[in-house]
Amino acid sequence: MFATLLEAEVADPWTVTGWLGWPDIRPFHSTPPTTAEALAARSNHYGALDHAAHALGLGPMDAFRTRPLPWRAGISVVIPARDVHDVLPDVLSALTAATARLTADTPWEAIVVDDSGTPPLRLPAGLPPQIRLVRSDTRLHCGGARNHGLARTRHGLIVFCDADTHLAPDYLNQHIARHLLAPNLITVSLREQIPAHLPVPGRSPDGSRDSRTTARYVPGRLGLHPVQAPVTVRPLDQTLGFRTFGHGRLLGPVDLPFMVKGNNLALPATTARSLGFPPEFTGWGPEDVCFAAKAIARGSYVIPVLSTGVFHRAHPPRSGSAEQRDAELAANLGHYARRLTEPAGRPWQSAGTRAVQS
């Protein structure tokens, strides 16, 4: 079963929804469904995969832990980076520790994208040769930098990791195991915030304070969905590990695409390369959520991998101030709202700003 799914390629992502028994809404539209319409029709209930995992003696998809398994199609890690000279060495050290636990027949690479930072980044000495640095001479911002690195990847599974995010040593192996079970997943793990001045703990990350575990929202919060009264949501518990998080369901102001964070996620290269990140998002904003919305609308399932996690360096707003950050977010939320009206099955349409750079 592993070998069959490992080599599977899905030419039309909508066929995956039929394979798992979820509705294909295309016959009911005279025109292609928008991303918002497709999201409203999509279930994220991955019960069929739970049954497969149980049959293999693993347990539920979100919680099982397994020994290292080979991923012969290879792993490409893409790390957008700008002015992270102080934290990047530890991030790459954590990545190296994670790759050391891969099976010997699992090829891998990591591409660090210097997003026109000053001074230019340099890789620390002594890193494995699979880690390489590329630089953009123009500012691409986070999504564009991911595209820049993605265009240079060679392997079958893409892992996006931010340059202030430390993978746990078992991160890659635990994510691989899920992707061996199905060809159309987006897997994400929870993060623990650590102050910038403290060392990374020598234990597993604690995701109990991740916003996907518990989040509190107050009226006036910037977002696509207004908050009328204070609300606390617990997405993992309230949706049974995202299984009932679909069909456009909202928990307070958040939905399934908001569960996908660009600081750590893994998905098939065929999906990542067919989409890329929308190019017009600059500064702080949900370019990763927009990316996830299109992928989910086209058939991807979001699975939280709770058997591993990441540490994320807490830092002040990179925009310079909270006011500038909020202005960037407001503009990017407008981009996201427009993107939801695009056809789900088509590449990003021109945003009237700039093309995807690679």
Disulfide bonds with the S-S distance in Angstrom:
none
